[in-house]
Amino acid sequence: MHRPRTRQLLALLILGAALVSLVAADRPAAAQEPAPLIVSVEVEKNEYISRDVILDTVKDLLRVGTTFTDQKAADARAAVLEMGYFAEVTISQEAVAQGVNVIITVVERQRVEKISFVGNTVYDDATLLGIMRTKVGNIVDSDVIRRDRGRIEQLYADKGYLAEIPQAGVDVRGTLTIVIDERRIESFQIEGLKTTKEWIVRRMIHTKPGTLFQQSLVTQDLQRIFNLQIFQNVKTDVRPGQVDTTAVIVVIQVDEKKTGVASIAAAYSDLDRFVLMASVAENNFRGRAERISLDLEAFGRTSYDIRFFEPFLDNKDTSLDVSIYNTERRRRFVGGGIPVADDKFEERRMGGSLRLSRPVAPTQRFAIGLRSEEITSSFLHATRNIGQSGGVGPMSAVRPAQGGFYPPPGSFGPSGPGEAPGDIVVSAPLHPGGRVNSTTLQYTWDTRDIQTDPKRGNFRDLSVEIAGGLFGGASNYNLYSVEQRRYIPMRGGKDVLALRLMIGASTGGLPLFDSFSVGGATSLRGYEQDRFRGEKMVLGNVEYRYRMNDSLRLVGFVDAGDAFGGVFPTTVPGFNIPAKDQQFSIHVGFGVGLRADTPLGPIRIDYGIGSDGSEVHFGFGNSF
């Protein structure tokens, strides 16, 4: 009974809803509210970064008079954060009558208020601050601080120190604390010894445990060990300390070389004919780096030479060098301005020497040497034509004169009845020989890295030898000499430019056999041995040593110098032998050579050209 009325009500509701929808569709949409205009832009909470700098960053996004939107606010916040100075940025707005005031609120990143170093002794704070990019007032930047740690560690490494920075951080007060662990030497360990006593190696280690590790000092220790000449290789390894983990143990690893040598050789020359040579040597006698040797020669010449060297005579590193010898050398007499009957002569020396040397500084030594030897008078006789026979007085009338002897030839007058005219020839031994007793005082500065084959460094030597006088002997004279060498690494250390200058002078009655000598394999190449002799000497050498491989080097050299001055006495009164050059006259030799490392040792071959022609020189080791 009520269902028709219900249907009517439902139809009326549907019709009403449709009319409402129709009316709403015919009405225009309600207008959206316009975006507000920016009236001003302000910055809050900034301390270090200028307001103007921040506003300049957002000037194109938040321009006064333009509309303010959420997108502009987000873009402006991102731009301020990208400046890198702020930990947080907030963009807010404040409604005013004309629009909105935009407020940029910043939270600045923490800044470095102070920089503090802990543990540095090698470099002061000012030096470390000078290489850092982080400065007081800078914001805390972990990347910059990390790179500063690397710069400090590299500064130590460049000077050969070991250092680590285990900690570098900024506390709440803004203090950047950098902790530096400078590595100290806990101890030294020696590895690889077989024959050598360990204390021998330790005597060469001057760096003490407890001192800071510095590569240059350790390298000097290695060089001293290598200069004992009993190891073919010396190197180091650094290991963590056992007692102190911040310290290091320096491990010195050595490789002993064969130090016992025995050899037999034969040689032939027009001077000596056939010579048999035998040699026995031990360069690490008793494992104490002592050297003992015996050299013998027989047939063409007879000689022996016994040597003993003790490197550590006491706890002051005093060394002792003793030699007993009876040696014979056969030479040619070159120059002198006089004819000789036979230019071959013998020089025999029999005696001994003793030398004590002690360091007075890390690179300086003082030495005193004693020498006593008997020099046999030479059987080589020099001759001089002093004139024609007839009217000649006794030999004592023959006296030296400038440039020769007088009376000059032909001034003796005619020969007497029954006398056949002819030349008078005076003959005298080249030198009278005799005993020489002398003492030598020597002072050396030596900064060479490797003494037998230097790559860098200097060597300087001053010496004076006093013969005769209080020491007795047949001759009284003094010898003074100065030597300077310099070794300059070239081509990244592969090659070496070697320079040497030697100057010598003498006083007193210097005999010919102890005069200065220039010429030969170790002085003036391109000339015969002892080509120039005299009371004074000047010699300069230049070598460029080009390394071809590990065992072969090519050498170019120029030598220049002279031994000059003096008139040397013979056994005949008034019969003296003048030096070839009475005044300094420079003589030059140049050429090329090879240096080869062989099982017998380094061999030297040089081909030199001088004003007399050319010479081939052989030897062992470097020429200087």
SENU-271880 format. One line per 3 residues: number of its first residue (from 1); their letters; for each residue x, y, z of C-alpha. Coordinates in pm, whole numbers. Layout:
NUM	a	X,Y,Z | ...
# end
This chain:
1	mhr	0,0,0 | 297,239,64 | 517,126,-223
4	prt	378,372,-488 | 451,667,-259 | 809,542,-201
7	rql	869,521,-571 | 744,874,-615 | 977,1009,-348
10	lal	1278,830,-503 | 1194,975,-845 | 1166,1325,-700
13	lil	1511,1292,-534 | 1673,1179,-857 | 1513,1464,-1049
16	gaa	1634,1717,-788 | 1989,1592,-804 | 1989,1620,-1179
19	lvs	1860,1978,-1164 | 2129,2074,-912 | 2404,1924,-1131
22	lva	2269,2109,-1433 | 2262,2439,-1251 | 2620,2387,-1118
25	adr	2749,2310,-1464 | 2600,2630,-1601 | 2775,2850,-1329
28	paa	3143,2970,-1386 | 3425,2811,-1172 | 3523,2986,-854
31	aqe	3841,3203,-900 | 4172,3059,-744 | 4362,3285,-506
34	pap	4668,3449,-678 | 5032,3367,-554 | 5164,3636,-317
37	liv	5431,3883,-423 | 5772,3893,-261 | 5803,4212,-63
40	sve	6146,4145,91 | 6406,3872,146 | 6586,3841,479
43	vek	6864,3616,616 | 6878,3490,973 | 7131,3303,1195
46	ney	7434,3371,973 | 7761,3452,1155 | 8057,3408,920
49	isr	7895,3413,579 | 7785,3755,470 | 7410,3825,418
52	dvi	7493,3980,83 | 7671,3667,-36 | 7369,3453,45
55	ldt	7125,3699,-117 | 7341,3716,-427 | 7312,3339,-458
58	vkd	6925,3350,-466 | 6872,3686,-639 | 6737,3525,-956
61	llr	6500,3297,-764 | 6368,3529,-494 | 6350,3864,-666
64	vgt	6143,4136,-489 | 5823,4209,-678 | 5792,3861,-829
67	tft	5559,3591,-707 | 5662,3351,-436 | 5595,2979,-492
70	dqk	5681,2656,-322 | 5898,2558,-615 | 6101,2878,-588
73	aad	6146,2816,-216 | 6278,2463,-283 | 6515,2584,-554
76	ara	6644,2866,-334 | 6711,2626,-45 | 6905,2394,-273
79	avl	7115,2683,-407 | 7213,2801,-59 | 7305,2448,50
82	emg	7527,2410,-255 | 7738,2699,-127 | 7886,2441,113
85	yfa	7882,2663,418 | 7564,2545,583 | 7447,2231,755
88	evt	7077,2329,722 | 6872,2591,530 | 6503,2678,583
91	isq	6293,2903,358 | 5983,3051,527 | 5736,3332,457
94	eav	5563,3601,661 | 5240,3754,526 | 5222,4131,503
97	aqg	4971,4367,345 | 5143,4382,7 | 5247,4011,-6
100	vnv	5507,3812,189 | 5846,3862,344 | 6072,3563,260
103	iit	6303,3456,543 | 6612,3239,480 | 6723,3075,804
106	vve	7069,2908,794 | 7263,2683,1029 | 7632,2733,948
109	rqr	7866,2435,942 | 8121,2403,1223 | 8436,2608,1181
112	vek	8796,2550,1280 | 8864,2776,1576 | 9213,2641,1654
115	isf	9468,2398,1508 | 9681,2199,1751 | 9964,1950,1682
118	vgn	10070,1670,1914 | 10393,1468,1884 | 10583,1678,1629
121	tvy	10954,1733,1701 | 11107,1741,1352 | 10895,2031,1227
124	dda	10749,2315,1430 | 10381,2415,1421 | 10442,2706,1183
127	tll	10604,2477,922 | 10316,2229,937 | 10053,2503,919
130	gim	10229,2646,616 | 10164,2338,403 | 9803,2283,518
133	rtk	9496,2399,327 | 9288,2401,644 | 9313,2737,820
136	vgn	9161,2883,1135 | 8819,3021,1042 | 8759,2766,767
139	ivd	8460,2540,787 | 8532,2184,887 | 8586,1985,568
142	sdv	8679,1621,622 | 8814,1585,267 | 9047,1883,306
145	irr	9165,1756,645 | 9233,1413,496 | 9447,1567,225
148	drg	9630,1778,485 | 9720,1459,669 | 9874,1327,349
151	rie	10069,1649,297 | 10221,1630,645 | 10318,1264,607
154	qly	10475,1342,268 | 10672,1630,421 | 10828,1383,664
157	adk	10889,1127,390 | 11065,1383,168 | 11327,1427,439
160	gyl	11358,1054,498 | 11154,1034,817 | 10880,785,895
163	aei	10563,942,1039 | 10195,856,1056 | 9889,1057,1163
166	pqa	9654,819,1343 | 9414,1094,1449 | 9298,1428,1308
169	gvd	8958,1557,1427 | 8764,1865,1538 | 8606,1874,1882
172	vrg	8291,2063,1988 | 8496,2374,2058 | 8622,2381,1701
175	tlt	8979,2269,1782 | 9141,2059,1509 | 9389,1827,1681
178	ivi	9645,1646,1461 | 9835,1368,1633 | 10170,1276,1470
181	der	10355,953,1543 | 10719,1013,1452 | 10874,669,1422
184	rie	11179,607,1636 | 11429,325,1603 | 11371,56,1861
187	sfq	11671,-156,1762 | 11889,-283,1477 | 11897,-642,1360
190	ieg	12173,-791,1142 | 12087,-1072,904 | 12298,-1272,658
193	lkt	12628,-1295,848 | 12826,-1614,799 | 13191,-1538,870
196	tke	13190,-1176,982 | 13157,-1095,1350 | 12835,-910,1424
199	wiv	13013,-642,1627 | 13210,-544,1317 | 12888,-443,1143
202	rrm	12751,-274,1453 | 13068,-61,1477 | 12968,94,1146
205	iht	12616,182,1270 | 12640,532,1413 | 12265,585,1443
208	kpg	12159,499,1797 | 11838,321,1906 | 11585,569,2036
211	tlf	11660,830,1774 | 11413,923,1506 | 11427,712,1194
214	qqs	11582,917,915 | 11667,751,586 | 11975,966,519
217	lvt	12136,859,847 | 12053,493,787 | 12194,524,434
220	qdl	12520,660,574 | 12538,358,804 | 12485,128,506
223	qri	12761,306,315 | 13003,262,604 | 12918,-108,620
226	fnl	12963,-148,244 | 13295,40,256 | 13435,-238,472
229	qif	13468,-408,130 | 13363,-747,263 | 13000,-741,145
232	qnv	12873,-749,-209 | 12528,-622,-110 | 12386,-433,187
235	ktd	12021,-333,220 | 11762,-256,488 | 11411,-352,583
238	vrp	11187,-172,833 | 10965,-376,1063 | 10723,-281,1344
241	gqv	10873,-254,1688 | 10831,-542,1930 | 10830,-339,2251
244	dtt	10680,-16,2114 | 10437,-51,1826 | 10495,311,1726
247	avi	10870,241,1684 | 11047,43,1411 | 11317,-220,1393
250	vvi	11577,-155,1123 | 11691,-484,975 | 12026,-471,794
253	qvd	12060,-755,546 | 12412,-829,421 | 12546,-1064,158
256	ekk	12908,-1157,225 | 13135,-1176,-74 | 13430,-1403,-128
259	tgv	13717,-1226,48 | 13997,-1479,6 | 14193,-1438,-316
262	asi	14487,-1637,-454 | 14627,-1580,-799 | 14925,-1662,-1017
265	aaa	15003,-1462,-1328 | 15284,-1416,-1575 | 15379,-1113,-1783
268	ysd	15636,-1017,-2042 | 15770,-675,-2137 | 16082,-536,-2296
271	ldr	16169,-381,-1960 | 16135,-681,-1731 | 16124,-968,-1979
274	fvl	15943,-1262,-1818 | 15794,-1200,-1473 | 15603,-1451,-1259
277	mas	15364,-1299,-1006 | 15184,-1469,-716 | 14942,-1310,-471
280	vae	14749,-1429,-166 | 14507,-1203,21 | 14229,-1228,277
283	nnf	14014,-916,315 | 13808,-1045,607 | 14075,-1209,817
286	rgr	13931,-1373,1131 | 13590,-1230,1036 | 13702,-891,1169
289	aer	13738,-701,836 | 14116,-723,876 | 14317,-742,556
292	isl	14633,-939,512 | 14818,-994,185 | 15140,-1126,36
295	dle	15262,-1034,-313 | 15560,-1204,-474 | 15744,-1145,-806
298	afg	16025,-1351,-953 | 16253,-1392,-1257 | 16242,-1062,-1452
301	rts	16224,-874,-1123 | 16217,-996,-763 | 15993,-841,-505
304	ydi	15783,-914,-201 | 15531,-703,-14 | 15357,-809,308
307	rff	15068,-596,433 | 14834,-603,730 | 14542,-370,797
310	epf	14349,-357,1125 | 14038,-132,1100 | 13953,-134,1471
313	ldn	14261,-106,1684 | 14065,43,1974 | 13714,158,2064
316	kdt	13780,492,1889 | 13793,324,1548 | 14164,382,1515
319	sld	14305,187,1220 | 14652,43,1174 | 14822,-22,840
322	vsi	15160,-200,838 | 15373,-292,538 | 15708,-468,500
325	ynt	15852,-481,153 | 16148,-532,-76 | 16028,-419,-416
328	err	16194,-374,-748 | 16063,-157,-1027 | 16217,-125,-1368
331	rrf	16144,189,-1558 | 16252,401,-1847 | 16405,737,-1778
334	vgg	16205,985,-1982 | 16307,1348,-2017 | 16560,1526,-1800
337	gip	16740,1692,-2088 | 17045,1462,-2070 | 17153,1155,-2270
340	vad	17166,821,-2093 | 17367,514,-2174 | 17068,286,-2128
343	dkf	16724,431,-2056 | 16619,131,-1846 | 16681,165,-1476
346	eer	16603,-22,-1158 | 16448,124,-847 | 16464,-106,-545
349	rmg	16313,-11,-214 | 16354,-218,100 | 16193,-123,429
352	gsl	15859,-77,593 | 15586,168,681 | 15331,212,958
355	rls	15021,430,953 | 14771,511,1228 | 14444,681,1144
358	rpv	14161,797,1370 | 13829,971,1297 | 13792,1317,1446
361	apt	13443,1375,1300 | 13192,1159,1109 | 13357,1241,775
364	qrf	13705,1347,884 | 14016,1154,981 | 14363,1239,1100
367	aig	14655,1008,1025 | 15022,984,1106 | 15256,763,907
370	lrs	15615,647,952 | 15839,524,672 | 16189,385,672
373	eei	16337,240,356 | 16665,191,180 | 16665,295,-185
376	tss	16933,127,-394 | 17143,353,-614 | 17033,328,-975
379	flh	17259,141,-1216 | 17132,370,-1493 | 17412,615,-1568
382	atr	17348,951,-1721 | 17624,1100,-1937 | 17724,1451,-2033
385	nig	17980,1580,-2282 | 18171,1855,-2103 | 18427,1942,-2371
388	qsg	18738,1824,-2554 | 19039,1665,-2388 | 19349,1865,-2322
391	gvg	19415,2093,-2032 | 19147,1933,-1823 | 19190,1972,-1455
394	pms	19063,1739,-1188 | 18699,1632,-1188 | 18630,1873,-907
397	avr	18677,2152,-1157 | 18359,2045,-1334 | 18095,2270,-1188
400	paq	17735,2336,-1286 | 17643,2652,-1467 | 17320,2801,-1595
403	ggf	17189,2573,-1866 | 17470,2319,-1830 | 17830,2294,-1718
406	ypp	18128,2514,-1752 | 18385,2557,-1888 | 18178,2515,-2204
409	pgs	18289,2273,-2481 | 18610,2383,-2660 | 18734,2613,-2385
412	fgp	19002,2383,-2249 | 19267,2486,-2505 | 19468,2269,-2746
415	sgp	19575,1922,-2651 | 19930,1862,-2538 | 20203,1657,-2711
418	gea	20102,1295,-2744 | 19743,1362,-2641 | 19468,1262,-2881
421	pgd	19192,1519,-2893 | 18841,1396,-2811 | 18530,1449,-2603
424	ivv	18532,1413,-2225 | 18222,1231,-2100 | 18114,1239,-1735
427	sap	17893,951,-1620 | 17690,930,-1298 | 17408,717,-1158
430	lhp	17061,859,-1213 | 17012,889,-839 | 17243,814,-546
433	ggr	16992,619,-338 | 17029,594,36 | 16805,559,341
436	vns	16494,769,381 | 16326,806,719 | 16013,1018,725
439	ttl	15688,1090,900 | 15365,1198,729 | 15080,1399,878
442	qyt	14754,1372,689 | 14403,1512,727 | 14114,1395,509
445	wdt	13751,1492,454 | 13555,1217,286 | 13184,1244,202
448	rdi	13185,991,-82 | 12899,744,-76 | 13101,441,-193
451	qtd	13477,478,-162 | 13571,229,-434 | 13320,359,-690
454	pkr	13173,695,-583 | 12848,822,-731 | 12839,1145,-531
457	gnf	13034,1330,-266 | 13373,1491,-212 | 13718,1385,-103
460	rdl	13979,1629,24 | 14327,1546,147 | 14600,1761,302
463	sve	14935,1603,380 | 15291,1690,466 | 15582,1446,471
466	iag	15896,1537,666 | 16205,1335,574 | 16540,1342,749
469	glf	16622,1595,1017 | 16530,1449,1355 | 16438,1122,1187
472	gga	16782,1067,1034 | 16849,925,691 | 17047,1033,389
475	sny	16799,1294,262 | 16640,1600,420 | 16331,1737,251
478	nly	15961,1811,298 | 15672,1726,65 | 15341,1913,72
481	sve	15033,1806,-120 | 14666,1898,-156 | 14407,1689,-336
484	qrr	14043,1767,-405 | 13797,1532,-575 | 13431,1578,-653
487	yip	13176,1331,-785 | 12857,1466,-941 | 12568,1232,-1032
490	mrg	12440,1278,-1387 | 12150,1142,-1590 | 11941,1067,-1287
493	gkd	12230,910,-1100 | 12321,659,-1371 | 12639,840,-1477
496	vla	12907,1027,-1283 | 13111,1336,-1361 | 13439,1294,-1168
499	lrl	13678,1585,-1108 | 14021,1593,-943 | 14279,1862,-871
502	mig	14622,1789,-718 | 14888,2038,-617 | 15229,1951,-473
505	ast	15538,2136,-361 | 15861,2057,-180 | 16145,2212,16
508	ggl	16495,2091,95 | 16715,1850,-98 | 16448,1644,-273
511	plf	16601,1336,-442 | 16490,1227,-785 | 16341,901,-663
514	dsf	16092,1083,-434 | 16017,1374,-665 | 15669,1444,-792
517	svg	15579,1248,-1101 | 15318,1308,-1371 | 15245,1065,-1650
520	gat	15086,722,-1666 | 14764,538,-1587 | 14664,726,-1270
523	slr	14781,1078,-1348 | 14841,1205,-1703 | 14713,948,-1952
526	gye	14850,948,-2305 | 15206,972,-2168 | 15460,721,-2039
529	qdr	15487,651,-1668 | 15682,926,-1486 | 15707,1129,-1807
532	frg	15758,1450,-1613 | 15933,1482,-1278 | 15998,1781,-1060
535	ekm	15994,1952,-724 | 15643,2086,-787 | 15333,1940,-943
538	vlg	14991,2051,-1071 | 14745,1799,-1212 | 14380,1814,-1311
541	nve	14155,1531,-1428 | 13802,1522,-1566 | 13616,1197,-1632
544	yry	13263,1129,-1751 | 13164,775,-1651 | 12876,654,-1866
547	rmn	12704,340,-1740 | 12624,101,-2023 | 12492,-177,-1798
550	dsl	12543,-309,-1446 | 12898,-429,-1513 | 13030,-211,-1796
553	rlv	13099,160,-1821 | 13239,380,-2094 | 13467,664,-1983
556	gfv	13576,980,-2158 | 13860,1175,-1996 | 14080,1482,-2023
559	dag	14398,1511,-1811 | 14624,1814,-1786 | 14924,1896,-1570
562	daf	15297,1895,-1518 | 15571,1809,-1268 | 15838,2076,-1294
565	ggv	16131,2256,-1137 | 16440,2135,-959 | 16788,2003,-1023
568	fpt	16852,1660,-869 | 17200,1560,-743 | 17393,1248,-841
571	tvp	17691,1080,-675 | 17933,1295,-874 | 17981,1637,-717
574	gfn	17848,1907,-943 | 17679,1658,-1175 | 17309,1729,-1138
577	ipa	17006,1620,-1340 | 16760,1901,-1416 | 16387,1846,-1442
580	kdq	16266,1849,-1800 | 16039,2148,-1731 | 16192,2411,-1510
583	qfs	15872,2618,-1527 | 15514,2497,-1536 | 15424,2387,-1888
586	ihv	15082,2236,-1929 | 15065,1895,-2094 | 14729,1757,-2203
589	gfg	14610,1403,-2258 | 14265,1285,-2358 | 14095,966,-2460
592	vgl	13840,699,-2381 | 13834,393,-2160 | 13632,98,-2034
595	rad	13555,-12,-1679 | 13443,-373,-1637 | 13340,-556,-1322
598	tpl	13494,-903,-1329 | 13538,-1189,-1077 | 13894,-1060,-1028
601	gpi	13768,-712,-948 | 13703,-398,-1151 | 13941,-372,-1448
604	rid	14037,-44,-1614 | 14156,2,-1972 | 14229,352,-2106
607	ygi	14350,470,-2443 | 14508,813,-2413 | 14650,1057,-2666
610	gsd	14913,1312,-2570 | 15167,1532,-2741 | 15418,1240,-2747
613	gse	15176,1005,-2921 | 14937,756,-2767 | 14946,507,-2479
616	vhf	14727,220,-2359 | 14694,201,-1982 | 14576,-95,-1772
619	gfg	14481,-106,-1408 | 14229,-207,-1144 | 13947,11,-1013
622	nsf	13895,374,-1102 | 14187,600,-1181 | 14074,825,-893
# end
